[in-house]
Amino acid sequence: MDVQTWTWILVGLTFSLYIGVAIWSRAGSTKDFYVAGGGVPSVANGMATAADWMSAASFISMAGIISFAGRDGSVYLMGWTGGYVLLALLLAPYLRRFGKFTVPDFIGDRYYSGWARFVALLCAIFVSFTYVAGQMRGVGIVFSRMLFGDMDTVLGMTPINAGVVIGMVVVLFYAVLGGMKGITYTQVAQYCVLIFAFMVPAIFLSIQMAGTPIPQLGFGGGNEGGYLLDQLDGLSKELGFAAYTEGQKSTTDVFFITAALMCGTAGLPHVIVRFYTVKKASAARSSALWALLFIAILYTTAPAISVFARTNLLKTVDNASYAEVPEWFKKWENVDLIQFDDKNGDGRIQYTGPNAAAMGLPANELTIDKDIMVLANPEIARLPNWVVALVAAGGLAAALSTAAGLLLVISTSVAHDMVKKTIAPIIGMQLTERGELIWARCAAAVAVVIAGYFGIKPPAFVAEVVAFAFGLAAASFFPAIILGIFSKRTTTAGAVSGMVAGLVFTASYIIWFKFISPQSNVEANWWLGISPEGIGTLGMVLNFVVAVLVSIATPRPPQEIRDLVDRVRLPRAAFGEEDSGPVDH
Amino acid sequence: MENPNLPDEDAKRRYWRKNLTVLGILLSIWFAVSYGCGILFVEELDKVRLPGTGFKLGFWFAQQGSIYVFLVLIAIYVIVMNKLDRELLGGKSD
């Protein structure tokens, strides 16, 4: 069977699986809808968190980015895993004990202010929407490249848009029907699909290139030509690239970017809310451990794939005759992921790096999209057709699971934080459990449609903003939550002014270098040598300093708030209470 | 209303202090491994190789080792806190 047929079969099978799971685990109450009933086992919650967390970008793009960035790619590996240590130690158990549904709930109650809740709510919606648009686009890209590759239009739309619409329908179905409960158990299935799809090519490649089935070992292993990493360093330098295992970014910048990604991870609402779904605080701790374990399987394999793919690519294309390139080369050229421009007209491909001119090498003739390192990897390595097809199913699982998690945060924020807690009290409306559930379902449906619209017509800023969502989360939510738990002295004025200061500072720096004056976005102009990607760390420090100083200058929080903090710090049983899951007071 | 079966204020304070100590130790290791070995001292460590492999030590910490250490740190926290919970609650878990 050819790749296309295999792809249709695998995608069809996995989609039926997700829909089946969603029907089996549909939500009956708001508690089911918001936090899956609050009784998800740690291991299942860990898997769901991992699928929620690993997006289309982690699955499709990350290994590619690392294979072009070499050691500098470590910022993503450490940044997107180290945040789980902060989550497990500083956030998850306490927020779980707090026992409500959302992050704005915590901010609103701890800082005894409807305004604080409202600001947190807007941040949560903004971060989630920018993020979800990218996921829907990812679904469209996978469909157009892997399934509609030879078609010009599908259902009267471009292939990418048709893919987005299919993704929307599937997510709509199980997010609206199942809420958090449906999403959680679908994500468990999606994790299994995506990790299998990611590992199989990696294992094949590791056997081919380093003679061991464990990619993490193959990465440091070698073959008759010596260690892989040494070969790759040598090849890279010969072709005018920097050595793979040496860094190009400044140490300061790497430090700040890593910190922004770590603290941002711990401050993202769709990740935090996952820890509200388990039975008790001790389960929140262990489910953070499971989540990181499941994430680490992919994250320790990704840099190995980067090395295998980069070595393969350099060996395959450099100085190859264009007339005799393998089939995959032409295929990906058709969808513009590879561009070849025969500058010196010798009919051969010259692939050289930035130092080529100084070394007297011919100019570079090849432009390669980073996504190809994962999408085309199995073909470059001549793996069986079903393995190639598996990558499409895995990419879709990663994109859909993340999109669903984000959509749930949006619908919860709208139905619970906005309609029930903010608008209903103002207009004096009583919202019943059934009424709230209808609101939540409608909000989820509307959010899917908006997300799909952004996926079809991405505003130019979306791609840029996603990368900065972490910096913004680190500079706003993270300090407010940490101080809320660890300092009883932090007041409303302190927390709000801290969040505003951190957010305004970080956003201004990013907007200046990315939108107002993009031509000046070079290291020489950066403040203290920190790039816009890393500035969230400084914004976070500013947030902490402002929050502490303003808190000292304002009267201490009332006694009931200090009692609330005490109760979050200790197990419920220490106060003679049963912990029966999140309650809605 | 004091319930004799519940831990007293002193025990609660001790629990929280111990929690903070554990956090301090684990987060110091977290910082030393990721920011120390993987970023600040990566060039120095790169002069050494992980024995029997092609990994330069700093590079390994940045792309593999730090992630393994993160896992171990959370595992230790889970075990220690479960123990503290039992001490506080006299045998029951949280």
Interface residues (C-beta under 8 A of the other chain):
Chain A: I66 R71 G73 S74 L77 M78 T81 G82 Y84 V85 A88 L89 L90 P93 Q216 L217 F219 G220 G221 G222 G226 Y227 L228 L229 D230 T245 G247 T251 V254 F255 T258 A259 M262 K280 A281 S282 R285 S286 A288 L289 L292 L293 A296 Y299 T300 P303 D566 R569 L570 P571 R572 A573 A574 F575 G576 D579
Chain B: N3 N5 L6 P7 K12 Y15 W16 N19 L23 L26 L27 W30 S34 Y35 G38 I39 L40 V42 D46 L50 T53 G54 F55 K56 F59 W60 A62 Q63 Q64 S66 I67 Y68 F70 L71 L73 I74 A75 Y77 V78 M81 N82 D85 L88 L89 K92 S93 D94
